[in-house]
């Protein structure tokens, strides 16, 4: 019995299949390379938004402290926190023992700190 060699049309089909697989692999690499920078930019934009929210939370905490200093509200306890629409206000140092107040705003991975001196 003789081994039968593939016909010329079958050989072409195999070559076309190999070429298509290689082209698909190259396209997959191109698409993956194009998606990564978009994801990185999205992460940076998210961090920027969180940083602004953390800053405004810290400023809001400063206003709360100032209202406590002038007697319009109760003074927050040092180390206490307030949750505000997904942001957190942390009163790091209150102006009870020292004239310096430190408030930290936290949103996601972002943290912003505001300090001020009272008289």
C-alpha positions as CSV (number, residue, x, y, z in Angstrom):
1,X,0.0,0.0,0.0
2,X,1.3,3.4,-1.0
3,X,1.0,6.5,1.2
4,X,-1.3,9.0,-0.5
5,X,0.2,12.5,-0.8
6,X,-2.2,15.4,-0.2
7,X,-3.5,17.0,-3.3
8,X,-2.5,20.5,-4.3
9,X,-5.9,22.0,-3.2
10,X,-5.7,20.3,0.3
11,X,-2.1,21.7,0.7
12,X,-3.3,25.2,-0.2
13,X,-6.2,24.9,2.4
14,X,-3.6,24.0,5.1
15,X,-1.4,26.9,4.2
16,X,-4.3,29.3,4.2
17,X,-5.3,28.1,7.6
18,X,-1.8,28.6,9.0
19,X,-1.7,32.1,7.5
20,X,-5.1,33.0,9.0
21,X,-4.0,31.8,12.5
22,X,-0.8,33.9,12.3
23,X,-2.8,37.0,11.2
24,X,-5.3,36.4,14.0
25,X,-2.5,36.2,16.6
26,X,-1.0,39.4,15.3
27,X,-4.4,41.2,15.4
28,X,-4.9,40.0,19.0
29,X,-1.6,41.4,20.0
30,X,-2.4,44.8,18.4
31,X,-5.8,45.0,20.1
32,X,-4.3,44.1,23.5
33,X,-1.6,46.7,23.0
34,X,-4.2,49.3,22.1
35,X,-6.5,48.6,25.1
36,X,-3.8,48.9,27.8
37,X,-3.2,52.6,27.4
38,X,-6.9,53.3,27.5
39,X,-7.2,51.4,30.8
40,X,-4.3,53.3,32.2
41,X,-5.9,56.6,31.2
42,X,-9.1,55.5,32.8
43,X,-7.3,54.7,36.1
44,X,-5.6,58.1,36.1
45,X,-8.9,59.9,35.5
46,X,-10.5,58.0,38.3
47,X,-7.7,58.9,40.7
48,X,-8.0,62.6,39.6
49,X,-11.7,62.6,40.5
50,X,-11.0,60.8,43.8
51,X,-8.3,63.4,44.6
52,X,-10.7,66.3,44.1
53,X,-13.4,64.6,46.2
54,X,-10.9,63.9,49.0
55,X,-9.8,67.6,48.9
56,X,-13.4,68.8,49.2
57,X,-14.0,66.4,52.0
58,X,-11.0,67.8,53.8
59,X,-12.2,71.3,53.3
60,X,-15.7,70.4,54.6
61,X,-14.0,69.0,57.7
62,X,-12.1,72.2,58.1
63,X,-15.4,74.1,58.0
64,X,-16.9,71.8,60.6
65,X,-13.8,72.4,62.8
66,X,-14.0,76.2,62.4
67,X,-17.7,76.1,63.3
68,X,-16.7,74.3,66.5
69,X,-13.9,76.8,67.2
70,X,-16.3,79.8,67.0
71,X,-19.0,78.0,69.0
72,X,-21.6,77.4,66.3
73,X,-21.4,73.6,66.6
74,X,-19.8,71.0,68.8
75,X,-16.1,70.4,68.4
76,X,-15.3,67.0,66.7
77,X,-13.3,64.6,68.8
78,X,-9.7,64.1,67.6
79,X,-9.5,60.8,65.7
80,X,-13.2,60.8,64.8
81,X,-14.5,60.3,61.3
82,X,-17.5,61.4,59.3
83,X,-18.8,59.5,56.2
84,X,-20.1,61.8,53.6
85,X,-21.4,60.4,50.2
86,X,-18.6,57.8,49.9
87,X,-16.0,60.2,51.2
88,X,-14.5,60.1,54.7
89,X,-13.5,63.1,56.8
90,X,-10.8,62.2,59.5
91,X,-10.1,64.8,62.2
92,X,-6.4,64.1,62.8
93,X,-5.8,66.9,65.2
94,X,-8.2,69.3,66.8
95,X,-7.3,72.8,68.1
96,X,-8.0,71.9,71.7
97,X,-4.4,71.5,73.1
98,X,-2.6,73.2,70.2
99,X,-3.8,76.0,67.9
100,X,-3.1,73.7,64.8
101,X,-6.0,71.7,63.3
102,X,-5.4,68.9,60.8
103,X,-8.2,67.4,58.7
104,X,-7.8,64.6,56.2
105,X,-10.2,63.8,53.4
106,X,-10.3,60.3,52.0
107,X,-12.0,59.1,48.8
108,X,-11.0,55.7,47.4
109,X,-7.2,55.6,47.1
110,X,-6.8,59.4,47.3
111,X,-6.0,61.3,50.5
112,X,-5.8,65.1,50.9
113,X,-4.8,66.8,54.1
114,X,-5.6,70.4,55.2
115,X,-4.0,72.0,58.2
116,X,-4.7,75.5,59.6
117,X,-3.9,77.5,62.7
118,X,-6.5,79.0,64.9
119,X,-6.2,82.0,67.2
